Amino acid sequence: MAKKSFSGGLNSLLGEPMQAERAAEPKEPKSVKKEITKTSQIGTKEKETRATFIVNEDLLEKMKALAYWDRVLIKDIVNNAFEEHIARHEKKNGEIKVMPKK
């Protein structure tokens, strides 16, 4: 009895999806093109950029734990902390002035 070799790929076993099934699959929405002005913005959403900070290790571990238990991203916790700190500062001292351009 001769062995048959498997060369058709997974689709040969499962069969090709029908055209109607393919057409019914949801298509991903086209993303809005974002103007990249810095390399730190590549691969981020609108109004987002990458930043690197040195933080206290204990605070970082607590932030990671909060993110885990609250099922949120660490960036959401950091953004929330920044927003709350800035809101308290502006309430006490007034609106923050924009830094002058170099």
N, C-alpha and C positions, 0 to 999 in steps of 0.2 A: 504494500500500500504506500503510495507516494505522499510525501508531506506537501502541503500547500503552504506557500509563504504568504505572510501578511504584509501587503505593500500598499493597500488602498487607503490607509489612514483611518482615523476614527469615524469620519463621515461615511465611509463605505460600510461600516458596521451599523451606524445609527440611521443612515439615510440622509439625504439632503433635505433641509427645511423647504417647505413649499413656498412659492412666491408670495402667496397671500399671507403666510405666517411672517415672512420677512418684512412685508410692507406694514404689517400690524405692529411690529416692534417699535417702541418709542424711539425717536431720534433725539440725540442730545442737542439742547439748544445751543445756538452759536453764542459764544461768549463776546461780551463787549470788548472791543480793542482798547487797551489801556496804554496811554503814552508812557513809555519807560524813559525816565530822565536819569536814573541811577541804576547801577548793576544790582544794588540791593533790592530793587523792585521786581526783578525778573522772577516769574512764577508766583507772584502774590496777587491778591485781589485788589480792586480799586481802593485807593486811599490807604494801602498797606505798604510797609517796607520792612526789611530785616534790620535788626539792631542787636549788638552784642553788649551785654552788661556783666559786670562782676558783681555777684550777690553773695550774701551770707549763706553758707551751706545749709544751716538749720532752717532758714526761711525758705530756701528752695525746696527742701524736703517737705516742709509743711504745705507749700503751694502745690507740689505734685500730689500730695495726699488729698488736698481739697479738690483738685481737678479730678482725681480718681473717684472719690466718694460722691461728688456732685455731678459726675459724668459730663464734664465740660473740658475744654482745651485749656492748657496752661496760659496760652496767649489771651484767652478771655478773662482769666483771673488777673493777669498783669494789666490788661487794658482797664478793667474795672477799678483796680487799685490806683492806677494813674488818674483816671477820671475823678474818683473820689478825692484824691489828694489835691488835684488842681481845683476842683470845685470848692473845697475848704479854704484853700489859699486865696482864691478870687473873692470868696465871700468876706474874708477877713481883710484883704489888701486891695481889692479891686481887680479889674481885668489885667491880665498879664500882657505886657507890651511885647511886640514882635522884635526879635533880635535884628540888629542892623546887618545888612549884607556885607560880606568881606570885599 
